[in-house]
Amino acid sequence: MTALIYCPFPDAEAAGSAGQALLEEKLIGCINIGGAIHSMFCWNGAAGSGDEVPALLKTDASLLEQAIARLEDLHPYEAPAILGWPCVGGAATNRWLGELGKGAQNG
């Protein structure tokens, strides 16, 4: 089964750096880095807002928790918003991302 991870970053450079590390560590198969979005949030009891860059990462469900934990380590925010969930993928996507999970089990 495939999985997705959504995570906003302060900029595309930070997203790319984290994504590259996760790709090299074979924890994800792909990262899509979006254009700037404007975020409004509550942090430490105060309202705030700012521009961020969203990222959607694709992995195998067997690697989801490991990928999220590593992303937390790599992320420049003190407490990054990272959301991950298993999902149903097409046959080709399942084969592609499933190879990541096989490598983790065999490697």
Biopython code that builds the backbone (N, CA, C, O; Angstrom):
import numpy as np
from Bio.PDB.StructureBuilder import StructureBuilder

atoms = [
    (1, "MET", "N", (0.847, -1.181, 0.000)),
    (1, "MET", "CA", (0.000, 0.000, 0.000)),
    (1, "MET", "C", (0.891, 1.242, 0.000)),
    (1, "MET", "O", (1.958, 1.256, 0.614)),
    (2, "THR", "N", (0.449, 2.251, -0.676)),
    (2, "THR", "CA", (1.189, 3.502, -0.747)),
    (2, "THR", "C", (0.815, 4.419, 0.411)),
    (2, "THR", "O", (-0.143, 4.161, 1.139)),
    (3, "ALA", "N", (1.582, 5.492, 0.569)),
    (3, "ALA", "CA", (1.309, 6.475, 1.610)),
    (3, "ALA", "C", (1.745, 7.846, 1.118)),
    (3, "ALA", "O", (2.630, 7.972, 0.272)),
    (4, "LEU", "N", (1.106, 8.863, 1.666)),
    (4, "LEU", "CA", (1.446, 10.253, 1.360)),
    (4, "LEU", "C", (1.808, 10.977, 2.649)),
    (4, "LEU", "O", (1.305, 10.650, 3.724)),
    (5, "ILE", "N", (2.676, 11.955, 2.526)),
    (5, "ILE", "CA", (3.043, 12.820, 3.640)),
    (5, "ILE", "C", (2.915, 14.253, 3.150)),
    (5, "ILE", "O", (3.457, 14.607, 2.103)),
    (6, "TYR", "N", (2.201, 15.076, 3.903)),
    (6, "TYR", "CA", (2.073, 16.495, 3.605)),
    (6, "TYR", "C", (2.857, 17.265, 4.656)),
    (6, "TYR", "O", (2.781, 16.962, 5.847)),
    (7, "CYS", "N", (3.612, 18.268, 4.206)),
    (7, "CYS", "CA", (4.402, 19.054, 5.144)),
    (7, "CYS", "C", (4.733, 20.417, 4.533)),
    (7, "CYS", "O", (5.270, 20.476, 3.427)),
    (8, "PRO", "N", (4.424, 21.507, 5.228)),
    (8, "PRO", "CA", (4.851, 22.828, 4.762)),
    (8, "PRO", "C", (6.276, 23.139, 5.239)),
    (8, "PRO", "O", (6.696, 22.704, 6.311)),
    (9, "PHE", "N", (6.997, 23.892, 4.428)),
    (9, "PHE", "CA", (8.372, 24.308, 4.711)),
    (9, "PHE", "C", (8.474, 25.824, 4.612)),
    (9, "PHE", "O", (7.607, 26.464, 4.016)),
    (10, "PRO", "N", (9.525, 26.409, 5.190)),
    (10, "PRO", "CA", (9.678, 27.859, 5.085)),
    (10, "PRO", "C", (9.986, 28.324, 3.665)),
    (10, "PRO", "O", (9.655, 29.452, 3.298)),
    (11, "ASP", "N", (10.623, 27.458, 2.858)),
    (11, "ASP", "CA", (10.963, 27.818, 1.477)),
    (11, "ASP", "C", (11.280, 26.552, 0.676)),
    (11, "ASP", "O", (11.407, 25.461, 1.231)),
    (12, "ALA", "N", (11.403, 26.727, -0.644)),
    (12, "ALA", "CA", (11.649, 25.592, -1.530)),
    (12, "ALA", "C", (13.010, 24.958, -1.269)),
    (12, "ALA", "O", (13.165, 23.748, -1.429)),
    (13, "GLU", "N", (13.988, 25.747, -0.874)),
    (13, "GLU", "CA", (15.320, 25.214, -0.596)),
    (13, "GLU", "C", (15.278, 24.216, 0.572)),
    (13, "GLU", "O", (15.876, 23.143, 0.494)),
    (14, "ALA", "N", (14.577, 24.570, 1.641)),
    (14, "ALA", "CA", (14.452, 23.675, 2.790)),
    (14, "ALA", "C", (13.704, 22.400, 2.406)),
    (14, "ALA", "O", (14.087, 21.306, 2.820)),
    (15, "ALA", "N", (12.641, 22.538, 1.621)),
    (15, "ALA", "CA", (11.886, 21.372, 1.172)),
    (15, "ALA", "C", (12.759, 20.472, 0.304)),
    (15, "ALA", "O", (12.749, 19.251, 0.463)),
    (16, "GLY", "N", (13.507, 21.070, -0.607)),
    (16, "GLY", "CA", (14.376, 20.303, -1.491)),
    (16, "GLY", "C", (15.484, 19.584, -0.743)),
    (16, "GLY", "O", (15.819, 18.445, -1.069)),
    (17, "SER", "N", (16.046, 20.232, 0.243)),
    (17, "SER", "CA", (17.110, 19.627, 1.037)),
    (17, "SER", "C", (16.596, 18.414, 1.813)),
    (17, "SER", "O", (17.234, 17.361, 1.815)),
    (18, "ALA", "N", (15.452, 18.559, 2.465)),
    (18, "ALA", "CA", (14.863, 17.440, 3.200)),
    (18, "ALA", "C", (14.461, 16.328, 2.235)),
    (18, "ALA", "O", (14.706, 15.151, 2.500)),
    (19, "GLY", "N", (13.850, 16.699, 1.126)),
    (19, "GLY", "CA", (13.430, 15.707, 0.140)),
    (19, "GLY", "C", (14.601, 14.929, -0.428)),
    (19, "GLY", "O", (14.518, 13.712, -0.596)),
    (20, "GLN", "N", (15.687, 15.619, -0.723)),
    (20, "GLN", "CA", (16.871, 14.948, -1.265)),
    (20, "GLN", "C", (17.425, 13.924, -0.281)),
    (20, "GLN", "O", (17.799, 12.818, -0.671)),
    (21, "ALA", "N", (17.474, 14.295, 0.991)),
    (21, "ALA", "CA", (17.961, 13.358, 2.009)),
    (21, "ALA", "C", (17.063, 12.132, 2.098)),
    (21, "ALA", "O", (17.555, 11.005, 2.168)),
    (22, "LEU", "N", (15.746, 12.343, 2.095)),
    (22, "LEU", "CA", (14.811, 11.215, 2.175)),
    (22, "LEU", "C", (14.885, 10.331, 0.940)),
    (22, "LEU", "O", (14.740, 9.113, 1.042)),
    (23, "LEU", "N", (15.109, 10.929, -0.224)),
    (23, "LEU", "CA", (15.285, 10.146, -1.450)),
    (23, "LEU", "C", (16.554, 9.300, -1.371)),
    (23, "LEU", "O", (16.536, 8.112, -1.692)),
    (24, "GLU", "N", (17.655, 9.921, -0.940)),
    (24, "GLU", "CA", (18.926, 9.201, -0.839)),
    (24, "GLU", "C", (18.852, 8.069, 0.176)),
    (24, "GLU", "O", (19.490, 7.030, 0.002)),
    (25, "GLU", "N", (18.067, 8.273, 1.244)),
    (25, "GLU", "CA", (17.908, 7.244, 2.274)),
    (25, "GLU", "C", (16.838, 6.221, 1.899)),
    (25, "GLU", "O", (16.555, 5.299, 2.664)),
    (26, "LYS", "N", (16.247, 6.390, 0.717)),
    (26, "LYS", "CA", (15.223, 5.484, 0.186)),
    (26, "LYS", "C", (14.002, 5.367, 1.104)),
    (26, "LYS", "O", (13.394, 4.304, 1.227)),
    (27, "LEU", "N", (13.662, 6.494, 1.746)),
    (27, "LEU", "CA", (12.459, 6.542, 2.571)),
    (27, "LEU", "C", (11.261, 7.076, 1.808)),
    (27, "LEU", "O", (10.120, 6.877, 2.227)),
    (28, "ILE", "N", (11.504, 7.749, 0.696)),
    (28, "ILE", "CA", (10.435, 8.219, -0.181)),
    (28, "ILE", "C", (10.831, 7.928, -1.622)),
    (28, "ILE", "O", (12.004, 7.717, -1.930)),
    (29, "GLY", "N", (9.835, 7.922, -2.496)),
    (29, "GLY", "CA", (10.085, 7.736, -3.918)),
    (29, "GLY", "C", (9.992, 9.031, -4.685)),
    (29, "GLY", "O", (10.456, 9.111, -5.823)),
    (30, "CYS", "N", (9.392, 10.066, -4.075)),
    (30, "CYS", "CA", (9.163, 11.326, -4.778)),
    (30, "CYS", "C", (8.778, 12.404, -3.779)),
    (30, "CYS", "O", (8.164, 12.122, -2.750)),
    (31, "ILE", "N", (9.145, 13.641, -4.092)),
    (31, "ILE", "CA", (8.634, 14.802, -3.364)),
    (31, "ILE", "C", (8.156, 15.817, -4.398)),
    (31, "ILE", "O", (8.887, 16.146, -5.332)),
    (32, "ASN", "N", (6.948, 16.305, -4.233)),
    (32, "ASN", "CA", (6.415, 17.385, -5.057)),
    (32, "ASN", "C", (6.463, 18.649, -4.217)),
    (32, "ASN", "O", (5.850, 18.712, -3.151)),
    (33, "ILE", "N", (7.181, 19.649, -4.684)),
    (33, "ILE", "CA", (7.332, 20.906, -3.960)),
    (33, "ILE", "C", (6.496, 21.954, -4.671)),
    (33, "ILE", "O", (6.712, 22.244, -5.847)),
    (34, "GLY", "N", (5.548, 22.516, -3.954)),
    (34, "GLY", "CA", (4.620, 23.470, -4.548)),
    (34, "GLY", "C", (5.138, 24.897, -4.510)),
    (34, "GLY", "O", (6.233, 25.173, -4.019)),
    (35, "GLY", "N", (4.329, 25.785, -5.038)),
    (35, "GLY", "CA", (4.610, 27.210, -4.979)),
    (35, "GLY", "C", (4.182, 27.780, -3.641)),
    (35, "GLY", "O", (3.562, 27.095, -2.828)),
    (36, "ALA", "N", (4.512, 29.015, -3.429)),
    (36, "ALA", "CA", (4.224, 29.663, -2.143)),
    (36, "ALA", "C", (2.736, 29.646, -1.823)),
    (36, "ALA", "O", (1.892, 29.844, -2.697)),
    (37, "ILE", "N", (2.432, 29.404, -0.547)),
    (37, "ILE", "CA", (1.076, 29.493, -0.019)),
    (37, "ILE", "C", (1.126, 30.424, 1.189)),
    (37, "ILE", "O", (2.173, 30.585, 1.816)),
    (38, "HIS", "N", (0.010, 31.022, 1.504)),
    (38, "HIS", "CA", (-0.052, 31.870, 2.688)),
    (38, "HIS", "C", (-0.726, 31.080, 3.801)),
    (38, "HIS", "O", (-1.858, 30.622, 3.642)),
    (39, "SER", "N", (-0.043, 30.920, 4.917)),
    (39, "SER", "CA", (-0.555, 30.153, 6.046)),
    (39, "SER", "C", (-0.978, 31.086, 7.172)),
    (39, "SER", "O", (-0.301, 32.071, 7.466)),
    (40, "MET", "N", (-2.092, 30.766, 7.789)),
    (40, "MET", "CA", (-2.571, 31.458, 8.985)),
    (40, "MET", "C", (-2.674, 30.394, 10.062)),
    (40, "MET", "O", (-3.215, 29.318, 9.807)),
    (41, "PHE", "N", (-2.167, 30.666, 11.264)),
    (41, "PHE", "CA", (-2.063, 29.637, 12.268)),
    (41, "PHE", "C", (-2.106, 30.218, 13.676)),
    (41, "PHE", "O", (-2.016, 31.430, 13.877)),
    (42, "CYS", "N", (-2.245, 29.320, 14.637)),
    (42, "CYS", "CA", (-2.133, 29.666, 16.049)),
    (42, "CYS", "C", (-0.930, 28.901, 16.582)),
    (42, "CYS", "O", (-0.872, 27.677, 16.469)),
    (43, "TRP", "N", (0.022, 29.612, 17.157)),
    (43, "TRP", "CA", (1.233, 28.978, 17.668)),
    (43, "TRP", "C", (1.580, 29.607, 19.012)),
    (43, "TRP", "O", (1.678, 30.828, 19.127)),
    (44, "ASN", "N", (1.762, 28.780, 20.012)),
    (44, "ASN", "CA", (2.062, 29.253, 21.368)),
    (44, "ASN", "C", (1.022, 30.255, 21.869)),
    (44, "ASN", "O", (1.357, 31.228, 22.545)),
    (45, "GLY", "N", (-0.239, 30.004, 21.530)),
    (45, "GLY", "CA", (-1.333, 30.830, 22.009)),
    (45, "GLY", "C", (-1.541, 32.135, 21.266)),
    (45, "GLY", "O", (-2.409, 32.926, 21.636)),
    (46, "ALA", "N", (-0.764, 32.372, 20.230)),
    (46, "ALA", "CA", (-0.894, 33.619, 19.476)),
    (46, "ALA", "C", (-1.183, 33.320, 18.003)),
    (46, "ALA", "O", (-0.687, 32.342, 17.444)),
    (47, "ALA", "N", (-1.993, 34.181, 17.393)),
    (47, "ALA", "CA", (-2.278, 34.054, 15.967)),
    (47, "ALA", "C", (-1.076, 34.544, 15.173)),
    (47, "ALA", "O", (-0.388, 35.479, 15.582)),
    (48, "GLY", "N", (-0.832, 33.908, 14.043)),
    (48, "GLY", "CA", (0.264, 34.306, 13.175)),
    (48, "GLY", "C", (-0.064, 33.995, 11.741)),
    (48, "GLY", "O", (-1.076, 33.357, 11.449)),
    (49, "SER", "N", (0.787, 34.441, 10.847)),
    (49, "SER", "CA", (0.639, 34.133, 9.431)),
    (49, "SER", "C", (1.989, 34.297, 8.754)),
    (49, "SER", "O", (2.884, 34.965, 9.273)),
    (50, "GLY", "N", (2.120, 33.692, 7.608)),
    (50, "GLY", "CA", (3.358, 33.802, 6.848)),
    (50, "GLY", "C", (3.291, 32.959, 5.603)),
    (50, "GLY", "O", (2.392, 32.133, 5.439)),
    (51, "ASP", "N", (4.241, 33.171, 4.732)),
    (51, "ASP", "CA", (4.324, 32.388, 3.502)),
    (51, "ASP", "C", (5.130, 31.119, 3.750)),
    (51, "ASP", "O", (6.140, 31.137, 4.454)),
    (52, "GLU", "N", (4.673, 30.026, 3.166)),
    (52, "GLU", "CA", (5.348, 28.740, 3.259)),
    (52, "GLU", "C", (5.298, 28.066, 1.895)),
    (52, "GLU", "O", (4.654, 28.558, 0.968)),
    (53, "VAL", "N", (5.980, 26.945, 1.787)),
    (53, "VAL", "CA", (5.989, 26.138, 0.571)),
    (53, "VAL", "C", (5.509, 24.735, 0.945)),
    (53, "VAL", "O", (6.122, 24.089, 1.794)),
    (54, "PRO", "N", (4.432, 24.254, 0.334)),
    (54, "PRO", "CA", (3.928, 22.921, 0.665)),
    (54, "PRO", "C", (4.706, 21.829, -0.073)),
    (54, "PRO", "O", (5.193, 22.034, -1.185)),
    (55, "ALA", "N", (4.809, 20.681, 0.564)),
    (55, "ALA", "CA", (5.431, 19.526, -0.082)),
    (55, "ALA", "C", (4.556, 18.304, 0.146)),
    (55, "ALA", "O", (3.995, 18.114, 1.225)),
    (56, "LEU", "N", (4.450, 17.483, -0.886)),
    (56, "LEU", "CA", (3.744, 16.216, -0.821)),
    (56, "LEU", "C", (4.761, 15.128, -1.145)),
    (56, "LEU", "O", (5.353, 15.124, -2.224)),
    (57, "LEU", "N", (4.955, 14.225, -0.225)),
    (57, "LEU", "CA", (5.952, 13.169, -0.376)),
    (57, "LEU", "C", (5.248, 11.834, -0.563)),
    (57, "LEU", "O", (4.233, 11.570, 0.083)),
    (58, "LYS", "N", (5.779, 10.993, -1.440)),
    (58, "LYS", "CA", (5.172, 9.698, -1.751)),
    (58, "LYS", "C", (6.102, 8.591, -1.263)),
    (58, "LYS", "O", (7.311, 8.628, -1.493)),
    (59, "THR", "N", (5.510, 7.598, -0.580)),
    (59, "THR", "CA", (6.298, 6.490, -0.051)),
    (59, "THR", "C", (5.451, 5.230, 0.015)),
    (59, "THR", "O", (4.279, 5.225, -0.363)),
    (60, "ASP", "N", (6.066, 4.168, 0.501)),
    (60, "ASP", "CA", (5.344, 2.931, 0.776)),
    (60, "ASP", "C", (4.822, 2.997, 2.204)),
    (60, "ASP", "O", (5.504, 3.523, 3.083)),
    (61, "ALA", "N", (3.632, 2.477, 2.449)),
    (61, "ALA", "CA", (3.021, 2.561, 3.776)),
    (61, "ALA", "C", (3.894, 1.917, 4.852)),
    (61, "ALA", "O", (3.838, 2.324, 6.013)),
    (62, "SER", "N", (4.691, 0.928, 4.488)),
    (62, "SER", "CA", (5.555, 0.271, 5.475)),
    (62, "SER", "C", (6.668, 1.193, 5.965)),
    (62, "SER", "O", (7.285, 0.923, 6.996)),
    (63, "LEU", "N", (6.932, 2.277, 5.238)),
    (63, "LEU", "CA", (7.972, 3.239, 5.603)),
    (63, "LEU", "C", (7.425, 4.539, 6.166)),
    (63, "LEU", "O", (8.189, 5.444, 6.502)),
    (64, "LEU", "N", (6.107, 4.637, 6.270)),
    (64, "LEU", "CA", (5.476, 5.902, 6.632)),
    (64, "LEU", "C", (5.986, 6.463, 7.961)),
    (64, "LEU", "O", (6.411, 7.617, 8.016)),
    (65, "GLU", "N", (5.951, 5.686, 9.003)),
    (65, "GLU", "CA", (6.380, 6.198, 10.315)),
    (65, "GLU", "C", (7.862, 6.550, 10.326)),
    (65, "GLU", "O", (8.254, 7.552, 10.924)),
    (66, "GLN", "N", (8.681, 5.746, 9.680)),
    (66, "GLN", "CA", (10.120, 6.019, 9.616)),
    (66, "GLN", "C", (10.392, 7.292, 8.823)),
    (66, "GLN", "O", (11.238, 8.097, 9.214)),
    (67, "ALA", "N", (9.680, 7.480, 7.709)),
    (67, "ALA", "CA", (9.864, 8.684, 6.892)),
    (67, "ALA", "C", (9.436, 9.934, 7.659)),
    (67, "ALA", "O", (10.108, 10.963, 7.588)),
    (68, "ILE", "N", (8.325, 9.853, 8.390)),
    (68, "ILE", "CA", (7.856, 10.995, 9.176)),
    (68, "ILE", "C", (8.867, 11.337, 10.269)),
    (68, "ILE", "O", (9.182, 12.509, 10.474)),
    (69, "ALA", "N", (9.375, 10.328, 10.966)),
    (69, "ALA", "CA", (10.351, 10.574, 12.033)),
    (69, "ALA", "C", (11.611, 11.231, 11.474)),
    (69, "ALA", "O", (12.152, 12.158, 12.076)),
    (70, "ARG", "N", (12.067, 10.756, 10.341)),
    (70, "ARG", "CA", (13.279, 11.341, 9.740)),
    (70, "ARG", "C", (13.009, 12.760, 9.255)),
    (70, "ARG", "O", (13.867, 13.632, 9.386)),
    (71, "LEU", "N", (11.828, 12.999, 8.697)),
    (71, "LEU", "CA", (11.457, 14.335, 8.247)),
    (71, "LEU", "C", (11.429, 15.310, 9.423)),
    (71, "LEU", "O", (11.840, 16.462, 9.284)),
    (72, "GLU", "N", (10.953, 14.856, 10.569)),
    (72, "GLU", "CA", (10.982, 15.705, 11.768)),
    (72, "GLU", "C", (12.409, 16.098, 12.129)),
    (72, "GLU", "O", (12.654, 17.238, 12.526)),
    (73, "ASP", "N", (13.352, 15.169, 11.996)),
    (73, "ASP", "CA", (14.759, 15.459, 12.277)),
    (73, "ASP", "C", (15.345, 16.474, 11.296)),
    (73, "ASP", "O", (16.130, 17.339, 11.682)),
    (74, "LEU", "N", (14.961, 16.361, 10.039)),
    (74, "LEU", "CA", (15.530, 17.198, 8.981)),
    (74, "LEU", "C", (14.890, 18.584, 8.887)),
    (74, "LEU", "O", (15.511, 19.523, 8.388)),
    (75, "HIS", "N", (13.665, 18.713, 9.360)),
    (75, "HIS", "CA", (12.888, 19.937, 9.155)),
    (75, "HIS", "C", (13.453, 21.102, 9.969)),
    (75, "HIS", "O", (13.842, 20.915, 11.122)),
    (76, "PRO", "N", (13.501, 22.301, 9.383)),
    (76, "PRO", "CA", (14.056, 23.439, 10.113)),
    (76, "PRO", "C", (13.140, 24.022, 11.195)),
    (76, "PRO", "O", (13.615, 24.754, 12.064)),
    (77, "TYR", "N", (11.844, 23.716, 11.164)),
    (77, "TYR", "CA", (10.943, 24.232, 12.195)),
    (77, "TYR", "C", (11.139, 23.474, 13.508)),
    (77, "TYR", "O", (11.509, 22.299, 13.511)),
    (78, "GLU", "N", (10.890, 24.150, 14.600)),
    (78, "GLU", "CA", (10.953, 23.547, 15.931)),
    (78, "GLU", "C", (9.917, 22.431, 16.084)),
    (78, "GLU", "O", (10.208, 21.379, 16.652)),
    (79, "ALA", "N", (8.724, 22.665, 15.581)),
    (79, "ALA", "CA", (7.632, 21.689, 15.660)),
    (79, "ALA", "C", (6.890, 21.681, 14.327)),
    (79, "ALA", "O", (5.819, 22.277, 14.210)),
    (80, "PRO", "N", (7.456, 21.005, 13.316)),
    (80, "PRO", "CA", (6.831, 21.027, 11.986)),
    (80, "PRO", "C", (5.494, 20.295, 11.947)),
    (80, "PRO", "O", (5.288, 19.305, 12.650)),
    (81, "ALA", "N", (4.597, 20.797, 11.117)),
    (81, "ALA", "CA", (3.317, 20.131, 10.873)),
    (81, "ALA", "C", (3.548, 19.065, 9.805)),
    (81, "ALA", "O", (3.730, 19.381, 8.629)),
    (82, "ILE", "N", (3.539, 17.822, 10.219)),
    (82, "ILE", "CA", (3.759, 16.705, 9.297)),
    (82, "ILE", "C", (2.577, 15.761, 9.435)),
    (82, "ILE", "O", (2.297, 15.261, 10.524)),
    (83, "LEU", "N", (1.888, 15.519, 8.336)),
    (83, "LEU", "CA", (0.720, 14.639, 8.320)),
    (83, "LEU", "C", (0.949, 13.531, 7.307)),
    (83, "LEU", "O", (1.258, 13.803, 6.147)),
    (84, "GLY", "N", (0.801, 12.291, 7.733)),
    (84, "GLY", "CA", (0.987, 11.165, 6.830)),
    (84, "GLY", "C", (-0.169, 10.195, 6.933)),
    (84, "GLY", "O", (-0.777, 10.043, 7.992)),
    (85, "TRP", "N", (-0.469, 9.541, 5.822)),
    (85, "TRP", "CA", (-1.572, 8.582, 5.817)),
    (85, "TRP", "C", (-1.388, 7.553, 4.705)),
    (85, "TRP", "O", (-0.902, 7.883, 3.623)),
    (86, "PRO", "N", (-1.780, 6.295, 4.975)),
    (86, "PRO", "CA", (-1.802, 5.282, 3.919)),
    (86, "PRO", "C", (-2.913, 5.620, 2.933)),
    (86, "PRO", "O", (-3.931, 6.198, 3.314)),
    (87, "CYS", "N", (-2.723, 5.266, 1.688)),
    (87, "CYS", "CA", (-3.751, 5.531, 0.681)),
    (87, "CYS", "C", (-3.724, 4.462, -0.403)),
    (87, "CYS", "O", (-2.765, 3.699, -0.521)),
    (88, "VAL", "N", (-4.766, 4.423, -1.173)),
    (88, "VAL", "CA", (-4.876, 3.475, -2.268)),
    (88, "VAL", "C", (-4.228, 4.097, -3.498)),
    (88, "VAL", "O", (-4.560, 5.217, -3.885)),
    (89, "GLY", "N", (-3.311, 3.372, -4.104)),
    (89, "GLY", "CA", (-2.640, 3.848, -5.309)),
    (89, "GLY", "C", (-2.973, 2.965, -6.491)),
    (89, "GLY", "O", (-3.492, 1.859, -6.336)),
    (90, "GLY", "N", (-2.668, 3.465, -7.667)),
    (90, "GLY", "CA", (-2.830, 2.666, -8.873)),
    (90, "GLY", "C", (-1.800, 1.550, -8.905)),
    (90, "GLY", "O", (-0.835, 1.567, -8.141)),
    (91, "ALA", "N", (-2.002, 0.589, -9.780)),
    (91, "ALA", "CA", (-1.122, -0.581, -9.844)),
    (91, "ALA", "C", (0.330, -0.188, -10.085)),
    (91, "ALA", "O", (1.225, -0.707, -9.417)),
    (92, "ALA", "N", (0.579, 0.717, -11.023)),
    (92, "ALA", "CA", (1.955, 1.128, -11.327)),
    (92, "ALA", "C", (2.585, 1.859, -10.142)),
    (92, "ALA", "O", (3.758, 1.647, -9.832)),
    (93, "THR", "N", (1.814, 2.713, -9.485)),
    (93, "THR", "CA", (2.319, 3.442, -8.319)),
    (93, "THR", "C", (2.616, 2.478, -7.176)),
    (93, "THR", "O", (3.634, 2.612, -6.498)),
    (94, "ASN", "N", (1.740, 1.519, -6.964)),
    (94, "ASN", "CA", (1.958, 0.528, -5.906)),
    (94, "ASN", "C", (3.241, -0.267, -6.150)),
    (94, "ASN", "O", (3.999, -0.521, -5.214)),
    (95, "ARG", "N", (3.486, -0.659, -7.401)),
    (95, "ARG", "CA", (4.713, -1.402, -7.728)),
    (95, "ARG", "C", (5.938, -0.529, -7.467)),
    (95, "ARG", "O", (6.895, -0.967, -6.829)),
    (96, "TRP", "N", (5.903, 0.704, -7.962)),
    (96, "TRP", "CA", (7.038, 1.632, -7.831)),
    (96, "TRP", "C", (7.367, 1.892, -6.358)),
    (96, "TRP", "O", (8.505, 1.690, -5.933)),
    (97, "LEU", "N", (6.384, 2.337, -5.586)),
    (97, "LEU", "CA", (6.646, 2.659, -4.189)),
    (97, "LEU", "C", (6.820, 1.412, -3.334)),
    (97, "LEU", "O", (7.494, 1.454, -2.305)),
    (98, "GLY", "N", (6.221, 0.312, -3.749)),
    (98, "GLY", "CA", (6.391, -0.951, -3.035)),
    (98, "GLY", "C", (7.822, -1.427, -3.032)),
    (98, "GLY", "O", (8.243, -2.116, -2.103)),
    (99, "GLU", "N", (8.589, -1.070, -4.071)),
    (99, "GLU", "CA", (10.010, -1.425, -4.121)),
    (99, "GLU", "C", (10.778, -0.786, -2.967)),
    (99, "GLU", "O", (11.745, -1.366, -2.474)),
    (100, "LEU", "N", (10.353, 0.419, -2.527)),
    (100, "LEU", "CA", (10.993, 1.052, -1.379)),
    (100, "LEU", "C", (10.839, 0.186, -0.140)),
    (100, "LEU", "O", (11.801, -0.041, 0.594)),
    (101, "GLY", "N", (9.623, -0.297, 0.088)),
    (101, "GLY", "CA", (9.337, -1.122, 1.252)),
    (101, "GLY", "C", (10.091, -2.438, 1.222)),
    (101, "GLY", "O", (10.542, -2.921, 2.260)),
    (102, "LYS", "N", (10.231, -3.022, 0.040)),
    (102, "LYS", "CA", (10.990, -4.289, -0.091)),
    (102, "LYS", "C", (12.451, -4.057, 0.257)),
    (102, "LYS", "O", (13.083, -4.895, 0.900)),
    (103, "GLY", "N", (12.984, -2.921, -0.168)),
    (103, "GLY", "CA", (14.386, -2.609, 0.146)),
    (103, "GLY", "C", (14.592, -2.442, 1.635)),
    (103, "GLY", "O", (15.626, -2.849, 2.164)),
    (104, "ALA", "N", (13.629, -1.850, 2.321)),
    (104, "ALA", "CA", (13.742, -1.628, 3.757)),
    (104, "ALA", "C", (13.698, -2.962, 4.504)),
    (104, "ALA", "O", (14.365, -3.134, 5.524)),
    (105, "GLN", "N", (12.910, -3.900, 3.988)),
    (105, "GLN", "CA", (12.778, -5.192, 4.655)),
    (105, "GLN", "C", (13.990, -6.082, 4.375)),
    (105, "GLN", "O", (14.382, -6.899, 5.208)),
    (106, "ASN", "N", (14.574, -5.911, 3.190)),
    (106, "ASN", "CA", (15.696, -6.773, 2.799)),
    (106, "ASN", "C", (17.053, -6.144, 3.066)),
    (106, "ASN", "O", (18.066, -6.843, 3.083)),
    (107, "GLY", "N", (17.084, -4.824, 3.276)),
    (107, "GLY", "CA", (18.364, -4.145, 3.362)),
    (107, "GLY", "C", (18.752, -3.905, 4.761)),
    (107, "GLY", "O", (19.813, -3.337, 5.018)),
]
sb = StructureBuilder()
sb.init_structure("model")
sb.init_model(0)
sb.init_chain("A")
sb.init_seg("    ")
for serial, (resi, resn, name, xyz) in enumerate(atoms, 1):
    if name == "N":
        sb.init_residue(resn, " ", resi, " ")
    sb.init_atom(name, np.array(xyz, "f"), 0.0, 1.0, " ", f" {name:<3s}", serial, name[0])
structure = sb.get_structure()
